[in-house]
Amino acid sequence: MEFIHYPVMRDEVIEGLNIKPDGIYCDCTLGGGGHTRLILEKLSDKGRLISIDRDIAAIENAKRNINDNRLMLVKDNYTNIDSIIADSPYERLDGILMDLGVSSYQFDNAERGFSYRYDAPLDMRMDESDLLTAYEVVNSYSEKELAKILFDYGEERFGNRIAQRIVRERETEPIKTTLRLAGIISAAIPVKNRNTDGNPAKRSFQAIRIEVNAELEGIGQTIEKGVSLLKEGGRIAVISFHSLEDRIAKTIFKKLMSPCTCPVDFPVCVCNKKPLVKLISKKAITPSEKELSENSRSHSAKLRIAEKV
């Protein structure tokens, strides 16, 4: 299957990164290479880009289709950005991009088991060398654990009903495929609520995917590591696709912008912690009407950008 990436908010990202032609940049989420190509277009012969992905398919695709000696490809988790840069020829970066979530290739490749639209084995691993799969989550987690995941990561209000139904169904036979799981989820949701917000399995699949890939655990940590690696004036841009991701980015940026830990009743700051970043836009940037009409997957996207001070 061809690995295609339609980069979300391409103009806003490139403008927000304020790319220096001779600068050193990092694309933490290579995916189909859409944003990587856009950054390379702005770099001179002296500019360099490090692109990271935990999915070997993304790395191999870029090797085949982006032949550029300014590009360094790294198969790793972006949470290791500090060690990745330490092992590179560079000490500091001029800009970092984090495009969170699942790539179009992963969603559209039925065999990867991310989508409720295709029948496939329950997998959902971004890195296929990882041990935990959606099958293990669905078939071995307790009802209480499943309900918590569905509520915390999917904001699914029928999480308890769905978890109860999953546990009951798997007692008869293990739940092995995406369509069987989607059917079980749909059956657990009251009829009047099944199609009020898209596919009834959407939130549950998101929650299980996040659990399998530990997606939320590393976002805040990576933003903080990234800011520490930026040169003064360097920028970090984060694209999120659901409220949980965006909330983390917003909270971390706020913390880095106002790091003072003094009690609120202190008349002056005594901790001497200075702001590390300033926000380029106070509110999250969202896709234009034109992009929304052309790329349905951009609908929930939010972009936040900060500059190191």
Residue pairs with C-beta under 8 A, 6 or more apart in sequence:
1 105
1 108
1 109
3 32
3 33
3 57
3 58
3 61
3 65
3 103
3 105
4 32
4 104
4 105
5 31
5 32
5 33
5 34
5 35
5 103
5 104
5 105
6 34
6 104
6 295
6 297
7 13
7 34
7 35
7 38
7 99
8 99
8 239
8 287
8 291
8 295
8 297
8 298
8 301
9 239
9 285
9 287
9 291
9 298
9 301
9 303
10 34
10 35
10 38
12 285
12 303
13 35
13 38
13 97
13 237
13 239
13 303
14 38
14 39
14 42
16 235
16 237
16 280
16 281
16 285
16 303
16 305
17 25
17 39
17 95
17 97
17 235
17 237
17 305
18 95
18 235
19 25
19 39
19 42
19 43
19 94
19 95
20 47
20 94
21 42
21 43
21 44
21 46
21 47
22 43
22 44
22 46
22 47
23 43
23 47
23 48
23 93
23 94
23 95
24 47
24 48
24 49
24 50
24 90
24 92
24 93
24 94
25 39
25 43
25 47
25 48
25 49
25 50
25 93
25 94
25 95
25 96
25 97
26 49
26 50
26 51
26 52
26 81
26 85
26 93
26 95
26 96
26 97
26 226
26 229
27 35
27 36
27 39
27 49
27 50
27 51
27 52
27 97
27 99
28 52
28 78
28 81
28 96
28 97
28 98
28 99
28 222
28 226
29 35
29 52
29 53
29 78
29 97
29 98
29 99
29 100
29 103
30 36
30 51
30 52
30 53
30 58
30 59
30 62
30 73
31 53
31 58
31 99
31 103
31 104
31 105
32 58
32 61
32 103
32 104
32 105
33 51
33 58
33 61
33 62
33 65
33 66
35 97
35 99
36 49
36 51
36 62
36 66
36 71
37 66
39 49
39 97
40 49
40 66
40 68
40 70
40 71
43 49
43 70
45 70
47 70
48 70
48 71
48 72
48 90
49 70
49 71
49 72
50 71
50 72
50 74
50 84
50 85
50 88
50 90
51 62
51 71
51 72
51 73
51 74
52 74
52 75
52 76
52 77
52 78
52 81
52 84
53 59
53 74
53 75
54 75
54 76
54 77
54 78
54 126
54 127
55 103
55 106
55 126
55 127
55 128
56 75
56 127
56 128
56 129
57 105
58 103
58 105
59 73
59 74
59 75
61 105
62 71
62 73
63 73
72 88
74 84
76 84
77 127
77 218
78 98
78 218
78 222
79 217
79 218
79 221
79 222
79 225
81 96
81 222
81 225
81 226
81 229
82 225
82 228
82 229
85 91
85 93
85 229
92 229
92 230
92 231
92 234
93 226
93 229
93 230
93 231
93 234
94 230
94 231
94 233
94 234
94 235
95 230
95 234
95 235
95 236
95 237
96 226
96 229
96 230
96 234
96 235
96 236
96 237
97 236
97 237
97 239
98 219
98 222
98 223
98 226
98 236
98 237
98 238
98 239
99 239
100 215
100 219
100 238
100 239
100 240
100 241
100 245
101 215
101 240
101 241
101 242
101 245
102 114
102 126
102 209
104 297
106 112
106 114
106 126
107 114
107 115
108 115
110 118
110 119
110 120
111 120
111 121
111 123
112 120
112 123
112 124
112 125
113 120
113 121
113 122
113 123
113 124
113 133
113 134
113 178
114 123
114 124
114 205
114 209
115 178
115 205
116 178
116 179
116 181
116 182
116 199
116 201
116 202
116 205
117 199
118 178
118 179
119 177
119 178
119 179
120 177
120 178
121 135
121 176
121 177
121 178
122 133
122 134
122 135
122 138
122 175
122 176
122 177
122 178
122 181
123 133
123 134
123 135
124 133
124 134
124 205
124 208
124 209
124 212
124 213
125 132
125 133
125 212
125 213
126 213
127 213
130 212
130 213
132 212
133 212
134 181
134 208
134 209
134 212
135 174
135 175
135 176
137 146
137 149
137 208
137 211
137 212
138 146
138 166
138 170
138 175
138 181
138 208
139 170
139 174
139 175
141 149
142 167
143 163
143 164
143 166
143 167
144 163
146 159
146 162
146 163
146 166
146 167
147 159
147 160
147 162
147 163
147 164
148 159
149 159
149 207
149 208
149 210
149 211
150 156
150 159
150 162
150 163
150 203
150 204
150 207
151 157
151 159
152 207
153 206
153 207
153 208
153 210
153 211
153 216
153 244
154 203
154 204
154 205
154 206
154 207
154 208
154 210
155 203
155 243
155 244
156 162
156 203
156 204
156 207
158 188
158 189
158 190
158 193
159 204
159 207
161 188
161 189
162 184
162 185
162 188
162 189
162 204
164 188
165 184
165 185
165 187
165 188
166 175
166 181
166 184
166 185
166 188
169 175
169 184
175 181
175 184
178 205
181 201
181 204
181 205
182 199
182 200
182 201
182 205
185 200
185 201
185 204
186 194
186 200
186 201
189 200
193 200
194 200
197 203
206 242
209 215
210 216
210 244
215 245
216 244
216 245
216 248
219 238
219 245
219 248
219 249
219 252
220 248
220 249
220 251
220 252
223 236
223 238
223 249
223 252
223 253
223 256
224 252
224 256
226 236
227 236
227 256
227 276
227 277
227 306
227 308
230 236
230 308
231 308
232 308
232 309
233 307
233 308
234 307
234 308
235 280
235 305
235 306
235 307
235 308
236 277
236 305
236 306
236 308
237 303
237 304
237 305
238 249
238 303
238 304
238 305
239 301
239 302
239 303
240 246
240 248
240 249
240 301
240 302
240 304
241 300
241 301
241 302
242 300
246 284
246 302
246 304
249 304
250 284
250 304
253 277
253 279
253 304
253 306
256 275
256 276
256 277
256 306
257 275
257 276
257 277
257 278
257 279
257 306
258 275
259 273
259 274
259 275
259 276
260 269
260 271
260 273
261 271
261 273
262 269
262 270
262 271
275 309
276 308
276 309
277 306
277 307
277 308
277 309
278 306
278 307
278 309
279 304
279 305
279 306
279 307
280 305
280 306
280 307
281 304
281 305
284 302
284 303
284 304
285 302
285 303
285 304
285 305
286 301
286 302
286 303
287 295
287 298
287 299
287 301
291 298
292 298
292 299
